């Protein structure tokens, strides 16, 4: 079941700009690091510069969904900026619609060293977008229900390989409650991810194609 269609962040103009930045800044940064071979400093500067320019020039208003996906359009802007900017861009010190979005480049940098198969630029960018969306969905789950997230984290995200019985003992809950809360957490995680995805796609066709890519259905 797909979420109810609503105005996407792309169509919302300036009001939706922070949601676009939140979803795409890490894919842009990693794309610059891995595809354009920029240093961490240059990649962080260019990432901030890209969104600063887009905000000031309203660049996203020129996007035409009939011509392709937004992430392809954005990657073209990244390529153009990387090719044109030979010196590190000045760090973003502007306000406006992106002032509250956190660019945690140190955290993003830990992913650069991870082994990964050779991917074409479009596939690389799409892969990092999925990573970013799922991390945001996990943050949403943590905020919505800290106890449910703690059980999910211990079972799904930990290397401890805990059983349901182990979790029941740790959280002082019946095993049936543990299984129910894990099932609920998985449903909520999917819902949050789909809500995030819906906000950065422009129509139902693109949304369904991207959701199939992430969830296979």
BELTA-V60047 format. One record per residue. N is the residue number from 1. RES is the residue in one small letter. PHI is phi in whole degrees, 0 to 359 (999 if undefined). PSI is psi in whole degrees, -180 to 180 (NA if undefined). Layout:
n->N res->RES phi->PHI psi->PSI
n->N res->RES phi->PHI psi->PSI
This chain:
n->1 res->x phi->999 psi->127
n->2 res->x phi->270 psi->151
n->3 res->x phi->297 psi->157
n->4 res->x phi->300 psi->134
n->5 res->x phi->299 psi->135
n->6 res->x phi->216 psi->167
n->7 res->x phi->301 psi->124
n->8 res->x phi->284 psi->163
n->9 res->x phi->298 psi->-31
n->10 res->x phi->292 psi->-45
n->11 res->x phi->286 psi->-20
n->12 res->x phi->283 psi->-8
n->13 res->x phi->70 psi->-142
n->14 res->x phi->305 psi->-34
n->15 res->x phi->295 psi->-30
n->16 res->x phi->265 psi->-1
n->17 res->x phi->301 psi->-45
n->18 res->x phi->301 psi->-36
n->19 res->x phi->294 psi->-37
n->20 res->x phi->295 psi->-46
n->21 res->x phi->299 psi->-44
n->22 res->x phi->300 psi->-38
n->23 res->x phi->282 psi->-35
n->24 res->x phi->253 psi->-11
n->25 res->x phi->296 psi->-40
n->26 res->x phi->290 psi->-44
n->27 res->x phi->303 psi->-40
n->28 res->x phi->297 psi->-47
n->29 res->x phi->299 psi->-48
n->30 res->x phi->292 psi->-34
n->31 res->x phi->297 psi->-42
n->32 res->x phi->295 psi->-39
n->33 res->x phi->292 psi->-45
n->34 res->x phi->268 psi->-36
n->35 res->x phi->270 psi->-43
n->36 res->x phi->264 psi->0
n->37 res->x phi->57 psi->37
n->38 res->x phi->278 psi->152
n->39 res->x phi->292 psi->162
n->40 res->x phi->305 psi->-40
n->41 res->x phi->293 psi->-47
n->42 res->x phi->294 psi->-41
n->43 res->x phi->295 psi->-40
n->44 res->x phi->293 psi->-42
n->45 res->x phi->298 psi->-45
n->46 res->x phi->292 psi->-34
n->47 res->x phi->298 psi->-48
n->48 res->x phi->294 psi->-39
n->49 res->x phi->295 psi->-39
n->50 res->x phi->303 psi->-50
n->51 res->x phi->286 psi->-30
n->52 res->x phi->296 psi->-44
n->53 res->x phi->295 psi->-42
n->54 res->x phi->299 psi->-38
n->55 res->x phi->291 psi->-47
n->56 res->x phi->290 psi->-36
n->57 res->x phi->261 psi->0
n->58 res->x phi->52 psi->47
n->59 res->x phi->297 psi->-33
n->60 res->x phi->290 psi->-16
n->61 res->x phi->294 psi->-22
n->62 res->x phi->276 psi->-4
n->63 res->x phi->291 psi->132
n->64 res->x phi->244 psi->107
n->65 res->x phi->299 psi->-19
n->66 res->x phi->290 psi->-18
n->67 res->x phi->262 psi->-2
n->68 res->x phi->148 psi->-175
n->69 res->x phi->279 psi->153
n->70 res->x phi->296 psi->-39
n->71 res->x phi->295 psi->-30
n->72 res->x phi->290 psi->-41
n->73 res->x phi->300 psi->-46
n->74 res->x phi->294 psi->-40
n->75 res->x phi->297 psi->-34
n->76 res->x phi->296 psi->-40
n->77 res->x phi->297 psi->-40
n->78 res->x phi->296 psi->-47
n->79 res->x phi->301 psi->-43
n->80 res->x phi->295 psi->-43
n->81 res->x phi->294 psi->-43
n->82 res->x phi->297 psi->-36
n->83 res->x phi->285 psi->-33
n->84 res->x phi->275 psi->-26
n->85 res->x phi->262 psi->104
n->86 res->x phi->269 psi->-21
n->87 res->x phi->253 psi->155
n->88 res->x phi->300 psi->134
n->89 res->x phi->288 psi->154
n->90 res->x phi->293 psi->144
n->91 res->x phi->292 psi->147
n->92 res->x phi->292 psi->123
n->93 res->x phi->228 psi->34
n->94 res->x phi->256 psi->162
n->95 res->x phi->262 psi->-129
n->96 res->x phi->78 psi->-148
n->97 res->x phi->283 psi->-5
n->98 res->x phi->238 psi->16
n->99 res->x phi->291 psi->-24
n->100 res->x phi->261 psi->3
n->101 res->x phi->276 psi->130
n->102 res->x phi->270 psi->126
n->103 res->x phi->259 psi->93
n->104 res->x phi->270 psi->75
n->105 res->x phi->294 psi->-31
n->106 res->x phi->298 psi->-41
n->107 res->x phi->293 psi->-42
n->108 res->x phi->297 psi->-34
n->109 res->x phi->296 psi->-27
n->110 res->x phi->296 psi->-22
n->111 res->x phi->277 psi->-18
n->112 res->x phi->295 psi->-38
n->113 res->x phi->281 psi->-8
n->114 res->x phi->290 psi->136
n->115 res->x phi->299 psi->139
n->116 res->x phi->209 psi->146
n->117 res->x phi->290 psi->160
n->118 res->x phi->293 psi->126
n->119 res->x phi->234 psi->149
n->120 res->x phi->287 psi->162
n->121 res->x phi->305 psi->-42
n->122 res->x phi->295 psi->-42
n->123 res->x phi->293 psi->-40
n->124 res->x phi->300 psi->-47
n->125 res->x phi->296 psi->-43
n->126 res->x phi->295 psi->-40
n->127 res->x phi->298 psi->-43
n->128 res->x phi->290 psi->-30
n->129 res->x phi->295 psi->-42
n->130 res->x phi->299 psi->-45
n->131 res->x phi->302 psi->-45
n->132 res->x phi->296 psi->-45
n->133 res->x phi->297 psi->-42
n->134 res->x phi->292 psi->-35
n->135 res->x phi->294 psi->-40
n->136 res->x phi->294 psi->-38
n->137 res->x phi->296 psi->-39
n->138 res->x phi->297 psi->-41
n->139 res->x phi->297 psi->-39
n->140 res->x phi->297 psi->-42
n->141 res->x phi->296 psi->-42
n->142 res->x phi->298 psi->-42
n->143 res->x phi->291 psi->-38
n->144 res->x phi->289 psi->-39
n->145 res->x phi->205 psi->94
n->146 res->x phi->298 psi->-39
n->147 res->x phi->290 psi->-44
n->148 res->x phi->298 psi->-41
n->149 res->x phi->296 psi->-40
n->150 res->x phi->300 psi->-41
n->151 res->x phi->293 psi->-44
n->152 res->x phi->298 psi->-44
n->153 res->x phi->298 psi->-44
n->154 res->x phi->296 psi->-33
n->155 res->x phi->269 psi->-45
n->156 res->x phi->266 psi->-29
n->157 res->x phi->249 psi->-4
n->158 res->x phi->263 psi->155
n->159 res->x phi->270 psi->7
n->160 res->x phi->282 psi->-14
n->161 res->x phi->55 psi->51
n->162 res->x phi->281 psi->146
n->163 res->x phi->271 psi->170
n->164 res->x phi->300 psi->-38
n->165 res->x phi->295 psi->-41
n->166 res->x phi->299 psi->-43
n->167 res->x phi->295 psi->-40
n->168 res->x phi->300 psi->-40
n->169 res->x phi->290 psi->-43
n->170 res->x phi->296 psi->-42
n->171 res->x phi->261 psi->4
n->172 res->x phi->55 psi->49
n->173 res->x phi->227 psi->155
n->174 res->x phi->296 psi->152
n->175 res->x phi->301 psi->-39
n->176 res->x phi->297 psi->-36
n->177 res->x phi->293 psi->-40
n->178 res->x phi->301 psi->-49
n->179 res->x phi->296 psi->-39
n->180 res->x phi->295 psi->-41
n->181 res->x phi->288 psi->-33
n->182 res->x phi->294 psi->-43
n->183 res->x phi->297 psi->-42
n->184 res->x phi->295 psi->-39
n->185 res->x phi->296 psi->-41
n->186 res->x phi->296 psi->-42
n->187 res->x phi->297 psi->-43
n->188 res->x phi->294 psi->-40
n->189 res->x phi->298 psi->-45
n->190 res->x phi->299 psi->-44
n->191 res->x phi->298 psi->-45
n->192 res->x phi->297 psi->-41
n->193 res->x phi->297 psi->-41
n->194 res->x phi->292 psi->-37
n->195 res->x phi->296 psi->-43
n->196 res->x phi->298 psi->-45
n->197 res->x phi->296 psi->-43
n->198 res->x phi->303 psi->-37
n->199 res->x phi->286 psi->-15
n->200 res->x phi->242 psi->17
n->201 res->x phi->243 psi->156
n->202 res->x phi->261 psi->-17
n->203 res->x phi->203 psi->172
n->204 res->x phi->296 psi->-38
n->205 res->x phi->298 psi->-48
n->206 res->x phi->294 psi->-41
n->207 res->x phi->300 psi->-46
n->208 res->x phi->294 psi->-38
n->209 res->x phi->296 psi->-42
n->210 res->x phi->289 psi->-36
n->211 res->x phi->292 psi->-35
n->212 res->x phi->295 psi->-35
n->213 res->x phi->295 psi->-39
n->214 res->x phi->278 psi->-46
n->215 res->x phi->251 psi->-10
n->216 res->x phi->78 psi->8
n->217 res->x phi->202 psi->NA
